[in-house]
């Protein structure tokens, strides 16, 4: 998955980070995610976060998004 933030700021909490620190991705920046990677992604700002998302290699006709439980180390993130 490739994600471009085209408006506002997206805040990511990564399941690979034992401390679940926030990473902010603002408009004009992008990031990639590997398949089956769990993260929390939220708009914590006052401006609407707008994203352009491309799912690379996703099967045609199937939803590439999967609902997952938040990472255990991120339980304090509110």
N, C-alpha and C positions, 0 to 999 in steps of 0.2 A: 504494500500500500504506500502510495506517495501522497502527501498532504501539503497543500499550499494554503497558508493563511492569507486571505485577501481582504480581510477587514477585522478590526479589533485585535484581541489577544486571546490565545488559547493557553490554558494552564494544564500541563501534563504531570501526572504522578506515575512513575515507572515501577512496575513490579520487580524489575531487576535491581532496584536501589533499596538496600536494606533499611535506609532511613526515610524513604518515601519523600524525598525533597521535591519541591515544585520546580518545574522548568517552564518558563513562559516563552511562547512562540508568538511574536507579533506580526502584524500585517507586513507582507513583503518577504517573509521567511517561509521555509518549508522543512519538512522532515520525512523520514521513511520509517515504516514499521515492518517487522518480519511477520510471517504468518503465525497465528496462534500466540501472539504476544499480548499479555494482559496489561492494561494501563487504565488509569482514570483520566479522562479528558473533560475539562469544564471551562465554561466562560465565567471567570470570577471578576470581570471588569464591568464597567457601566456601558460600554459600547458593545453592540452585537458582534459576536465572533462569527465571521463568515469563512467557510472553508471550501476548497476545491479538492476533492478526493478521487484518486484513481486507484482502482483495485487491479493490480497486475496479476494475471493468471487465474482470476476468479472464474469458476464454472458459470457458463451462460445460464441465466434464468434462476440462479440460486442467490440468496442473500449472503453476502460475504461477512456481514456483521454477526457476531455471536455475543449474546449476553453472558457475562461471567461475574462471579463474585469479586468484590474488590480485593486486592492483595492484602493479606493479613497484616503486614507491617504498615498499611495505610489506614488502619481502622480509626486512628485519631484525626484523620483529615475530615473536616466538616465543610 
